[in-house]
Amino acid sequence: MVPITEEQICKFYEDGFLALEGFFSSEDCDAMHTQIHKILASMNVPAHCRTEFSTQEEEQLRAQGNADYFLNSGDKIHFFFEKGVFDEKGNFCIPRENSVNKIGHALHAKDPIFKQITYSPQVQELARKLRLVRPLIVQSMYIFKQPGIGGEVTPHQDATFLHTEPLGRLIGFWIAVEDATEENGCLWFIPHSHIRGITRRMVRTSTDSSPSTQFIGSEQNYPDAQFVSLPVKKGGLVLIHGEVVHKSELNSSGKSRHAYSFHIIESQDTRWSPDNWLQPTPELPFPPLYM
Ligand code: AKG
């Protein structure tokens, strides 16, 4: 296990992010890679992707179908696709394994390999060093950043989507399953941007209204020059403070950039916002990382 120093923990809280190279082994990454291909092989393509819609009403149904599929994904393994990968009949225009943008949001609970990685001794040790008393895992995602088409992730703060009161209780654990470089879409951060709160929130609207979520506030325009890139090698872990501004670029290279990420909150003296899109369910209450 790679030792984590007190200086590194301080650096995380100072900058809002931290890269820990060699946090997982190459074998761990290969196991995640193999497992995700098994999951892809048995993927059921969601109905709203397959169906041909021609009228405006049907288009609205598609939008609602997409929204429901997303909002109900918190305790399931659901598939989210890149744009333009289906033809009008809902057939794949490209190989299906190259079409997926991400899989979420309960791999940590529903899949044995991703569960093992999430609850690994090194993750637990890191959480203890971060002085998390009652850490809960709220979501997980496998992100593909497909070669050539892997879309950009625009500048954002994770607490926009996963809000707590007070702020400062959310941390992302982002694992490079493959080398992440500037060419294939590594993460970029604005150092120290986590200390100024958030400017935008995504909230659920009342259940019978459409659309089902809306933004309150707006994301600022962040000049490119403020961002620093954070390339990491396969097996590296990036810690992401819930309020740090970060992004990733379109992957225009010929190499994919797979990553597995999960988010943890310190639940002690914390309120999970009831209008977050993601809510614990009877099927999956947010599980503790440790007791
Ligand atoms: C996040 O996990 O908050 C991200 O922004 C990930 C973006 C990416 O993997 O490209």
py3Dmol code that shows the C-alpha trace and the ligand (Angstrom):
import py3Dmol

protein = """\
ATOM      1  CA  MET A   1       0.000   0.000   0.000  1.00  0.00           C
ATOM      2  CA  VAL A   2       1.337   3.461  -0.941  1.00  0.00           C
ATOM      3  CA  PRO A   3       1.924   5.529   2.234  1.00  0.00           C
ATOM      4  CA  ILE A   4      -0.085   8.756   2.400  1.00  0.00           C
ATOM      5  CA  THR A   5       1.578  11.576   4.265  1.00  0.00           C
ATOM      6  CA  GLU A   6       0.088  14.337   6.392  1.00  0.00           C
ATOM      7  CA  GLU A   7       1.616  16.828   3.902  1.00  0.00           C
ATOM      8  CA  GLN A   8      -0.408  15.266   1.099  1.00  0.00           C
ATOM      9  CA  ILE A   9      -3.616  15.524   3.128  1.00  0.00           C
ATOM     10  CA  CYS A  10      -2.851  19.211   3.856  1.00  0.00           C
ATOM     11  CA  LYS A  11      -2.110  19.783   0.157  1.00  0.00           C
ATOM     12  CA  PHE A  12      -5.518  18.323  -0.737  1.00  0.00           C
ATOM     13  CA  TYR A  13      -7.339  20.686   1.608  1.00  0.00           C
ATOM     14  CA  GLU A  14      -5.190  23.604   0.376  1.00  0.00           C
ATOM     15  CA  ASP A  15      -5.525  23.023  -3.403  1.00  0.00           C
ATOM     16  CA  GLY A  16      -8.897  21.226  -3.560  1.00  0.00           C
ATOM     17  CA  PHE A  17      -7.474  18.196  -5.362  1.00  0.00           C
ATOM     18  CA  LEU A  18      -4.653  15.679  -5.038  1.00  0.00           C
ATOM     19  CA  ALA A  19      -3.144  12.990  -7.265  1.00  0.00           C
ATOM     20  CA  LEU A  20      -1.837   9.812  -5.623  1.00  0.00           C
ATOM     21  CA  GLU A  21       0.056   7.789  -8.227  1.00  0.00           C
ATOM     22  CA  GLY A  22       0.188   3.996  -7.864  1.00  0.00           C
ATOM     23  CA  PHE A  23      -2.774   3.904  -5.472  1.00  0.00           C
ATOM     24  CA  PHE A  24      -4.182   0.797  -7.171  1.00  0.00           C
ATOM     25  CA  SER A  25      -2.181  -1.924  -8.902  1.00  0.00           C
ATOM     26  CA  SER A  26      -2.170  -2.608 -12.607  1.00  0.00           C
ATOM     27  CA  GLU A  27      -3.986  -5.897 -11.795  1.00  0.00           C
ATOM     28  CA  ASP A  28      -6.762  -3.987  -9.974  1.00  0.00           C
ATOM     29  CA  CYS A  29      -7.235  -1.820 -13.067  1.00  0.00           C
ATOM     30  CA  ASP A  30      -7.241  -4.849 -15.376  1.00  0.00           C
ATOM     31  CA  ALA A  31      -9.888  -6.479 -13.159  1.00  0.00           C
ATOM     32  CA  MET A  32     -12.105  -3.369 -13.471  1.00  0.00           C
ATOM     33  CA  HIS A  33     -11.524  -3.288 -17.245  1.00  0.00           C
ATOM     34  CA  THR A  34     -12.471  -6.957 -17.644  1.00  0.00           C
ATOM     35  CA  GLN A  35     -15.513  -6.564 -15.425  1.00  0.00           C
ATOM     36  CA  ILE A  36     -16.822  -3.531 -17.288  1.00  0.00           C
ATOM     37  CA  HIS A  37     -16.581  -5.483 -20.541  1.00  0.00           C
ATOM     38  CA  LYS A  38     -18.637  -8.288 -18.979  1.00  0.00           C
ATOM     39  CA  ILE A  39     -21.225  -5.706 -17.903  1.00  0.00           C
ATOM     40  CA  LEU A  40     -21.236  -4.230 -21.426  1.00  0.00           C
ATOM     41  CA  ALA A  41     -21.645  -7.663 -23.001  1.00  0.00           C
ATOM     42  CA  SER A  42     -24.889  -8.228 -21.107  1.00  0.00           C
ATOM     43  CA  MET A  43     -26.086  -4.609 -21.448  1.00  0.00           C
ATOM     44  CA  ASN A  44     -29.798  -4.088 -22.047  1.00  0.00           C
ATOM     45  CA  VAL A  45     -30.109  -1.007 -24.178  1.00  0.00           C
ATOM     46  CA  PRO A  46     -32.778   1.166 -22.539  1.00  0.00           C
ATOM     47  CA  ALA A  47     -36.087   1.411 -24.385  1.00  0.00           C
ATOM     48  CA  HIS A  48     -35.975   5.184 -24.808  1.00  0.00           C
ATOM     49  CA  CYS A  49     -32.755   4.786 -26.852  1.00  0.00           C
ATOM     50  CA  ARG A  50     -34.220   2.125 -29.125  1.00  0.00           C
ATOM     51  CA  THR A  51     -37.576   3.644 -29.924  1.00  0.00           C
ATOM     52  CA  GLU A  52     -38.239   5.760 -32.977  1.00  0.00           C
ATOM     53  CA  PHE A  53     -40.039   8.991 -32.073  1.00  0.00           C
ATOM     54  CA  SER A  54     -41.627  11.160 -34.721  1.00  0.00           C
ATOM     55  CA  THR A  55     -44.139  13.527 -33.106  1.00  0.00           C
ATOM     56  CA  GLN A  56     -43.440  16.320 -30.622  1.00  0.00           C
ATOM     57  CA  GLU A  57     -45.406  14.457 -27.980  1.00  0.00           C
ATOM     58  CA  GLU A  58     -43.276  11.386 -28.534  1.00  0.00           C
ATOM     59  CA  GLU A  59     -40.151  13.547 -28.292  1.00  0.00           C
ATOM     60  CA  GLN A  60     -41.374  14.741 -24.894  1.00  0.00           C
ATOM     61  CA  LEU A  61     -41.855  11.135 -23.866  1.00  0.00           C
ATOM     62  CA  ARG A  62     -38.290  10.391 -24.914  1.00  0.00           C
ATOM     63  CA  ALA A  63     -37.026  13.325 -22.842  1.00  0.00           C
ATOM     64  CA  GLN A  64     -39.089  12.102 -19.880  1.00  0.00           C
ATOM     65  CA  GLY A  65     -37.874   8.525 -20.438  1.00  0.00           C
ATOM     66  CA  ASN A  66     -34.268   9.766 -20.393  1.00  0.00           C
ATOM     67  CA  ALA A  67     -34.895  11.819 -17.259  1.00  0.00           C
ATOM     68  CA  ASP A  68     -36.571   8.918 -15.430  1.00  0.00           C
ATOM     69  CA  TYR A  69     -33.804   6.537 -16.458  1.00  0.00           C
ATOM     70  CA  PHE A  70     -31.256   8.978 -15.011  1.00  0.00           C
ATOM     71  CA  LEU A  71     -33.224   9.814 -11.847  1.00  0.00           C
ATOM     72  CA  ASN A  72     -33.810   6.125 -11.102  1.00  0.00           C
ATOM     73  CA  SER A  73     -30.177   5.117 -11.592  1.00  0.00           C
ATOM     74  CA  GLY A  74     -29.008   5.822  -8.017  1.00  0.00           C
ATOM     75  CA  ASP A  75     -29.490   2.229  -6.860  1.00  0.00           C
ATOM     76  CA  LYS A  76     -28.932   0.511 -10.225  1.00  0.00           C
ATOM     77  CA  ILE A  77     -26.461  -0.084 -13.027  1.00  0.00           C
ATOM     78  CA  HIS A  78     -27.674   2.134 -15.891  1.00  0.00           C
ATOM     79  CA  PHE A  79     -26.020   3.031 -19.209  1.00  0.00           C
ATOM     80  CA  PHE A  80     -25.584   6.532 -20.629  1.00  0.00           C
ATOM     81  CA  PHE A  81     -24.512   6.999 -24.220  1.00  0.00           C
ATOM     82  CA  GLU A  82     -22.485   9.427 -26.319  1.00  0.00           C
ATOM     83  CA  LYS A  83     -24.495  11.626 -28.699  1.00  0.00           C
ATOM     84  CA  GLY A  84     -25.309  10.314 -32.173  1.00  0.00           C
ATOM     85  CA  VAL A  85     -24.512   6.631 -31.565  1.00  0.00           C
ATOM     86  CA  PHE A  86     -28.028   5.390 -32.464  1.00  0.00           C
ATOM     87  CA  ASP A  87     -29.766   5.537 -35.816  1.00  0.00           C
ATOM     88  CA  GLU A  88     -33.434   6.515 -36.077  1.00  0.00           C
ATOM     89  CA  LYS A  89     -34.463   2.911 -35.447  1.00  0.00           C
ATOM     90  CA  GLY A  90     -32.473   2.711 -32.234  1.00  0.00           C
ATOM     91  CA  ASN A  91     -29.713   0.517 -33.678  1.00  0.00           C
ATOM     92  CA  PHE A  92     -26.083   1.241 -32.886  1.00  0.00           C
ATOM     93  CA  CYS A  93     -24.234   3.167 -35.641  1.00  0.00           C
ATOM     94  CA  ILE A  94     -20.894   2.174 -34.077  1.00  0.00           C
ATOM     95  CA  PRO A  95     -19.783  -0.896 -32.069  1.00  0.00           C
ATOM     96  CA  ARG A  96     -21.883  -0.913 -28.879  1.00  0.00           C
ATOM     97  CA  GLU A  97     -18.816  -1.111 -26.610  1.00  0.00           C
ATOM     98  CA  ASN A  98     -17.582   2.211 -28.090  1.00  0.00           C
ATOM     99  CA  SER A  99     -20.921   3.970 -27.647  1.00  0.00           C
ATOM    100  CA  VAL A 100     -21.185   4.297 -23.874  1.00  0.00           C
ATOM    101  CA  ASN A 101     -20.297   7.564 -22.148  1.00  0.00           C
ATOM    102  CA  LYS A 102     -20.685   6.254 -18.602  1.00  0.00           C
ATOM    103  CA  ILE A 103     -22.283   3.595 -16.411  1.00  0.00           C
ATOM    104  CA  GLY A 104     -23.796   4.583 -13.065  1.00  0.00           C
ATOM    105  CA  HIS A 105     -24.650   5.049 -10.304  1.00  0.00           C
ATOM    106  CA  ALA A 106     -24.502   1.989  -8.011  1.00  0.00           C
ATOM    107  CA  LEU A 107     -21.542  -0.086  -9.205  1.00  0.00           C
ATOM    108  CA  HIS A 108     -20.148   0.126  -5.654  1.00  0.00           C
ATOM    109  CA  ALA A 109     -23.196  -1.778  -4.366  1.00  0.00           C
ATOM    110  CA  LYS A 110     -24.276  -3.962  -7.268  1.00  0.00           C
ATOM    111  CA  ASP A 111     -21.024  -5.281  -8.734  1.00  0.00           C
ATOM    112  CA  PRO A 112     -18.540  -7.429  -6.764  1.00  0.00           C
ATOM    113  CA  ILE A 113     -15.353  -6.075  -8.410  1.00  0.00           C
ATOM    114  CA  PHE A 114     -16.291  -2.409  -8.054  1.00  0.00           C
ATOM    115  CA  LYS A 115     -17.472  -3.094  -4.504  1.00  0.00           C
ATOM    116  CA  GLN A 116     -14.077  -4.594  -3.684  1.00  0.00           C
ATOM    117  CA  ILE A 117     -12.252  -1.558  -5.117  1.00  0.00           C
ATOM    118  CA  THR A 118     -14.532   0.933  -3.329  1.00  0.00           C
ATOM    119  CA  TYR A 119     -14.170  -0.794   0.065  1.00  0.00           C
ATOM    120  CA  SER A 120     -10.472  -1.620  -0.404  1.00  0.00           C
ATOM    121  CA  PRO A 121      -8.166  -1.179   2.598  1.00  0.00           C
ATOM    122  CA  GLN A 122      -6.298   1.681   0.909  1.00  0.00           C
ATOM    123  CA  VAL A 123      -9.550   3.645   0.315  1.00  0.00           C
ATOM    124  CA  GLN A 124     -10.578   3.107   3.944  1.00  0.00           C
ATOM    125  CA  GLU A 125      -7.155   4.172   5.177  1.00  0.00           C
ATOM    126  CA  LEU A 126      -7.240   7.296   3.017  1.00  0.00           C
ATOM    127  CA  ALA A 127     -10.720   8.197   4.309  1.00  0.00           C
ATOM    128  CA  ARG A 128      -9.455   7.824   7.885  1.00  0.00           C
ATOM    129  CA  LYS A 129      -6.468  10.052   7.097  1.00  0.00           C
ATOM    130  CA  LEU A 130      -8.924  12.595   5.686  1.00  0.00           C
ATOM    131  CA  ARG A 131     -10.475  12.385   9.179  1.00  0.00           C
ATOM    132  CA  LEU A 132     -13.862  11.194   7.891  1.00  0.00           C
ATOM    133  CA  VAL A 133     -15.833   9.958  10.889  1.00  0.00           C
ATOM    134  CA  ARG A 134     -19.004   8.539   9.284  1.00  0.00           C
ATOM    135  CA  PRO A 135     -18.301   8.343   5.557  1.00  0.00           C
ATOM    136  CA  LEU A 136     -21.157   7.214   3.303  1.00  0.00           C
ATOM    137  CA  ILE A 137     -20.803   6.213  -0.341  1.00  0.00           C
ATOM    138  CA  VAL A 138     -23.450   8.085  -2.328  1.00  0.00           C
ATOM    139  CA  GLN A 139     -22.730   7.125  -5.935  1.00  0.00           C
ATOM    140  CA  SER A 140     -20.277   5.517  -8.347  1.00  0.00           C
ATOM    141  CA  MET A 141     -19.619   5.771 -12.085  1.00  0.00           C
ATOM    142  CA  TYR A 142     -17.460   4.174 -14.739  1.00  0.00           C
ATOM    143  CA  ILE A 143     -16.509   6.833 -17.284  1.00  0.00           C
ATOM    144  CA  PHE A 144     -15.222   5.750 -20.707  1.00  0.00           C
ATOM    145  CA  LYS A 145     -13.968   8.905 -22.526  1.00  0.00           C
ATOM    146  CA  GLN A 146     -14.127   6.951 -25.769  1.00  0.00           C
ATOM    147  CA  PRO A 147     -11.408   7.540 -28.370  1.00  0.00           C
ATOM    148  CA  GLY A 148     -12.411  10.231 -30.867  1.00  0.00           C
ATOM    149  CA  ILE A 149     -15.908  10.872 -29.429  1.00  0.00           C
ATOM    150  CA  GLY A 150     -15.561  10.944 -25.617  1.00  0.00           C
ATOM    151  CA  GLY A 151     -17.339  14.235 -24.881  1.00  0.00           C
ATOM    152  CA  GLU A 152     -15.943  17.115 -22.812  1.00  0.00           C
ATOM    153  CA  VAL A 153     -17.083  17.574 -19.238  1.00  0.00           C
ATOM    154  CA  THR A 154     -17.581  21.311 -18.861  1.00  0.00           C
ATOM    155  CA  PRO A 155     -16.259  23.206 -15.806  1.00  0.00           C
ATOM    156  CA  HIS A 156     -18.314  22.372 -12.742  1.00  0.00           C
ATOM    157  CA  GLN A 157     -18.292  21.801  -8.990  1.00  0.00           C
ATOM    158  CA  ASP A 158     -19.549  18.394  -7.828  1.00  0.00           C
ATOM    159  CA  ALA A 159     -21.547  20.002  -4.992  1.00  0.00           C
ATOM    160  CA  THR A 160     -23.741  21.553  -7.709  1.00  0.00           C
ATOM    161  CA  PHE A 161     -25.161  18.052  -8.208  1.00  0.00           C
ATOM    162  CA  LEU A 162     -24.542  16.426  -4.803  1.00  0.00           C
ATOM    163  CA  HIS A 163     -25.349  19.156  -2.322  1.00  0.00           C
ATOM    164  CA  THR A 164     -24.917  18.996   1.445  1.00  0.00           C
ATOM    165  CA  GLU A 165     -25.495  21.400   4.299  1.00  0.00           C
ATOM    166  CA  PRO A 166     -22.992  22.535   5.286  1.00  0.00           C
ATOM    167  CA  LEU A 167     -20.835  22.411   2.162  1.00  0.00           C
ATOM    168  CA  GLY A 168     -17.359  20.868   2.405  1.00  0.00           C
ATOM    169  CA  ARG A 169     -18.619  17.339   3.119  1.00  0.00           C
ATOM    170  CA  LEU A 170     -18.311  15.789  -0.351  1.00  0.00           C
ATOM    171  CA  ILE A 171     -15.176  14.165  -1.797  1.00  0.00           C
ATOM    172  CA  GLY A 172     -14.774  12.439  -5.163  1.00  0.00           C
ATOM    173  CA  PHE A 173     -12.421   9.474  -5.501  1.00  0.00           C
ATOM    174  CA  TRP A 174     -11.440   9.217  -9.193  1.00  0.00           C
ATOM    175  CA  ILE A 175      -9.329   6.250 -10.296  1.00  0.00           C
ATOM    176  CA  ALA A 176      -7.462   6.142 -13.620  1.00  0.00           C
ATOM    177  CA  VAL A 177      -8.221   2.666 -14.978  1.00  0.00           C
ATOM    178  CA  GLU A 178      -6.033   3.660 -17.962  1.00  0.00           C
ATOM    179  CA  ASP A 179      -3.367   6.363 -18.308  1.00  0.00           C
ATOM    180  CA  ALA A 180      -5.057   9.782 -18.361  1.00  0.00           C
ATOM    181  CA  THR A 181      -3.116  12.327 -20.429  1.00  0.00           C
ATOM    182  CA  GLU A 182      -3.779  15.784 -21.873  1.00  0.00           C
ATOM    183  CA  GLU A 183      -4.336  14.061 -25.227  1.00  0.00           C
ATOM    184  CA  ASN A 184      -7.038  11.618 -24.109  1.00  0.00           C
ATOM    185  CA  GLY A 185      -8.928  13.892 -21.708  1.00  0.00           C
ATOM    186  CA  CYS A 186      -7.357  13.996 -18.238  1.00  0.00           C
ATOM    187  CA  LEU A 187      -8.860  16.131 -15.476  1.00  0.00           C
ATOM    188  CA  TRP A 188      -8.095  19.871 -15.199  1.00  0.00           C
ATOM    189  CA  PHE A 189      -8.516  21.903 -11.993  1.00  0.00           C
ATOM    190  CA  ILE A 190      -8.566  25.510 -10.807  1.00  0.00           C
ATOM    191  CA  PRO A 191      -6.387  25.327  -7.686  1.00  0.00           C
ATOM    192  CA  HIS A 192      -7.935  26.830  -4.520  1.00  0.00           C
ATOM    193  CA  SER A 193     -11.326  27.302  -6.223  1.00  0.00           C
ATOM    194  CA  HIS A 194     -13.007  25.185  -3.527  1.00  0.00           C
ATOM    195  CA  ILE A 195     -12.999  27.929  -0.927  1.00  0.00           C
ATOM    196  CA  ARG A 196     -15.563  30.258  -2.499  1.00  0.00           C
ATOM    197  CA  GLY A 197     -18.745  28.163  -2.200  1.00  0.00           C
ATOM    198  CA  ILE A 198     -20.859  27.166  -5.197  1.00  0.00           C
ATOM    199  CA  THR A 199     -22.592  29.259  -7.837  1.00  0.00           C
ATOM    200  CA  ARG A 200     -25.124  26.750  -9.197  1.00  0.00           C
ATOM    201  CA  ARG A 201     -27.321  23.917  -7.941  1.00  0.00           C
ATOM    202  CA  MET A 202     -29.191  21.208  -9.777  1.00  0.00           C
ATOM    203  CA  VAL A 203     -32.428  20.418  -7.951  1.00  0.00           C
ATOM    204  CA  ARG A 204     -35.353  18.083  -8.522  1.00  0.00           C
ATOM    205  CA  THR A 205     -38.587  19.796  -9.457  1.00  0.00           C
ATOM    206  CA  SER A 206     -41.910  18.496  -8.107  1.00  0.00           C
ATOM    207  CA  THR A 207     -42.500  14.918  -9.259  1.00  0.00           C
ATOM    208  CA  ASP A 208     -45.297  15.582 -11.744  1.00  0.00           C
ATOM    209  CA  SER A 209     -43.637  18.480 -13.572  1.00  0.00           C
ATOM    210  CA  SER A 210     -41.412  18.269 -16.617  1.00  0.00           C
ATOM    211  CA  PRO A 211     -38.428  18.716 -16.820  1.00  0.00           C
ATOM    212  CA  SER A 212     -37.648  16.802 -13.641  1.00  0.00           C
ATOM    213  CA  THR A 213     -34.575  18.810 -12.672  1.00  0.00           C
ATOM    214  CA  GLN A 214     -33.566  22.429 -13.002  1.00  0.00           C
ATOM    215  CA  PHE A 215     -30.566  24.623 -12.283  1.00  0.00           C
ATOM    216  CA  ILE A 216     -30.642  27.410  -9.751  1.00  0.00           C
ATOM    217  CA  GLY A 217     -27.899  29.998 -10.332  1.00  0.00           C
ATOM    218  CA  SER A 218     -25.358  29.725 -13.124  1.00  0.00           C
ATOM    219  CA  GLU A 219     -21.856  28.434 -13.685  1.00  0.00           C
ATOM    220  CA  GLN A 220     -19.308  31.219 -14.040  1.00  0.00           C
ATOM    221  CA  ASN A 221     -17.105  31.602 -17.087  1.00  0.00           C
ATOM    222  CA  TYR A 222     -13.714  30.314 -16.049  1.00  0.00           C
ATOM    223  CA  PRO A 223     -10.760  31.408 -18.236  1.00  0.00           C
ATOM    224  CA  ASP A 224      -8.800  28.421 -19.603  1.00  0.00           C
ATOM    225  CA  ALA A 225      -5.595  29.930 -18.194  1.00  0.00           C
ATOM    226  CA  GLN A 226      -6.806  29.318 -14.621  1.00  0.00           C
ATOM    227  CA  PHE A 227      -6.881  25.526 -15.102  1.00  0.00           C
ATOM    228  CA  VAL A 228      -3.945  23.193 -14.520  1.00  0.00           C
ATOM    229  CA  SER A 229      -3.925  19.744 -16.065  1.00  0.00           C
ATOM    230  CA  LEU A 230      -3.551  16.650 -13.909  1.00  0.00           C
ATOM    231  CA  PRO A 231      -2.322  13.709 -15.985  1.00  0.00           C
ATOM    232  CA  VAL A 232      -2.174  10.465 -13.962  1.00  0.00           C
ATOM    233  CA  LYS A 233      -0.992   6.995 -14.790  1.00  0.00           C
ATOM    234  CA  LYS A 234      -3.086   3.829 -14.727  1.00  0.00           C
ATOM    235  CA  GLY A 235      -3.781   3.019 -11.054  1.00  0.00           C
ATOM    236  CA  GLY A 236      -3.476   6.628  -9.894  1.00  0.00           C
ATOM    237  CA  LEU A 237      -6.194   8.108  -7.673  1.00  0.00           C
ATOM    238  CA  VAL A 238      -7.345  11.722  -7.816  1.00  0.00           C
ATOM    239  CA  LEU A 239      -9.141  13.193  -4.811  1.00  0.00           C
ATOM    240  CA  ILE A 240     -11.669  15.863  -5.798  1.00  0.00           C
ATOM    241  CA  HIS A 241     -13.016  18.320  -3.206  1.00  0.00           C
ATOM    242  CA  GLY A 242     -16.777  18.798  -3.670  1.00  0.00           C
ATOM    243  CA  GLU A 243     -16.417  22.502  -4.392  1.00  0.00           C
ATOM    244  CA  VAL A 244     -13.285  22.573  -6.554  1.00  0.00           C
ATOM    245  CA  VAL A 245     -13.867  23.705 -10.166  1.00  0.00           C
ATOM    246  CA  HIS A 246     -12.754  21.023 -12.633  1.00  0.00           C
ATOM    247  CA  LYS A 247     -13.351  19.800 -16.163  1.00  0.00           C
ATOM    248  CA  SER A 248     -12.081  17.385 -18.814  1.00  0.00           C
ATOM    249  CA  GLU A 249     -11.689  17.985 -22.540  1.00  0.00           C
ATOM    250  CA  LEU A 250     -13.056  16.069 -25.504  1.00  0.00           C
ATOM    251  CA  ASN A 251     -10.951  12.984 -26.213  1.00  0.00           C
ATOM    252  CA  SER A 252      -9.861  13.563 -29.783  1.00  0.00           C
ATOM    253  CA  SER A 253      -7.029  11.026 -29.507  1.00  0.00           C
ATOM    254  CA  GLY A 254      -7.148   7.397 -30.591  1.00  0.00           C
ATOM    255  CA  LYS A 255      -6.819   6.105 -26.973  1.00  0.00           C
ATOM    256  CA  SER A 256      -9.638   5.654 -24.484  1.00  0.00           C
ATOM    257  CA  ARG A 257      -9.372   7.045 -20.954  1.00  0.00           C
ATOM    258  CA  HIS A 258     -11.371   4.818 -18.644  1.00  0.00           C
ATOM    259  CA  ALA A 259     -11.929   5.936 -15.048  1.00  0.00           C
ATOM    260  CA  TYR A 260     -13.883   4.605 -12.077  1.00  0.00           C
ATOM    261  CA  SER A 261     -15.100   7.240  -9.667  1.00  0.00           C
ATOM    262  CA  PHE A 262     -17.192   7.293  -6.532  1.00  0.00           C
ATOM    263  CA  HIS A 263     -18.312  10.035  -4.168  1.00  0.00           C
ATOM    264  CA  ILE A 264     -18.261   9.964  -0.398  1.00  0.00           C
ATOM    265  CA  ILE A 265     -19.839  12.353   2.108  1.00  0.00           C
ATOM    266  CA  GLU A 266     -18.959  12.907   5.727  1.00  0.00           C
ATOM    267  CA  SER A 267     -22.407  12.256   7.155  1.00  0.00           C
ATOM    268  CA  GLN A 268     -21.702  13.357  10.705  1.00  0.00           C
ATOM    269  CA  ASP A 269     -23.544  16.636  11.374  1.00  0.00           C
ATOM    270  CA  THR A 270     -24.457  16.840   7.693  1.00  0.00           C
ATOM    271  CA  ARG A 271     -27.815  17.170   5.927  1.00  0.00           C
ATOM    272  CA  TRP A 272     -28.134  15.531   2.514  1.00  0.00           C
ATOM    273  CA  SER A 273     -30.232  18.000   0.519  1.00  0.00           C
ATOM    274  CA  PRO A 274     -33.695  16.514  -0.101  1.00  0.00           C
ATOM    275  CA  ASP A 275     -33.903  18.188  -3.532  1.00  0.00           C
ATOM    276  CA  ASN A 276     -30.706  16.538  -4.843  1.00  0.00           C
ATOM    277  CA  TRP A 277     -31.404  14.386  -7.919  1.00  0.00           C
ATOM    278  CA  LEU A 278     -29.787  11.455  -6.080  1.00  0.00           C
ATOM    279  CA  GLN A 279     -31.613  10.142  -3.017  1.00  0.00           C
ATOM    280  CA  PRO A 280     -31.051   7.062  -0.860  1.00  0.00           C
ATOM    281  CA  THR A 281     -33.707   4.412  -1.509  1.00  0.00           C
ATOM    282  CA  PRO A 282     -35.124   1.549   0.596  1.00  0.00           C
ATOM    283  CA  GLU A 283     -33.257  -0.735  -1.818  1.00  0.00           C
ATOM    284  CA  LEU A 284     -29.997   1.142  -1.303  1.00  0.00           C
ATOM    285  CA  PRO A 285     -29.628   3.476   1.674  1.00  0.00           C
ATOM    286  CA  PHE A 286     -26.232   5.212   1.306  1.00  0.00           C
ATOM    287  CA  PRO A 287     -23.836   2.539   2.654  1.00  0.00           C
ATOM    288  CA  PRO A 288     -21.091   3.401   5.177  1.00  0.00           C
ATOM    289  CA  LEU A 289     -17.471   3.020   4.011  1.00  0.00           C
ATOM    290  CA  TYR A 290     -16.733   1.855   7.539  1.00  0.00           C
ATOM    291  CA  MET A 291     -18.476   1.903  10.909  1.00  0.00           C
TER     292      MET A 291
END
"""
ligand_1 = """\
10
AKG
C -16.226 14.114 -11.789
O -16.116 12.930 -11.409
O -16.691 14.997 -11.067
C -15.781 14.498 -13.127
O -15.889 15.646 -13.453
C -15.194 13.459 -14.009
C -14.932 13.949 -15.393
C -14.210 12.928 -16.228
O -13.929 11.817 -15.775
O -13.886 13.260 -17.364
"""
view = py3Dmol.view(width=600, height=400)
view.addModel(protein, "pdb")
view.setStyle({"model": 0}, {"cartoon": {"style": "trace"}})
view.addModel(ligand_1, "xyz")
view.setStyle({"model": 1}, {"stick": {}})
view.zoomTo()
view.show()
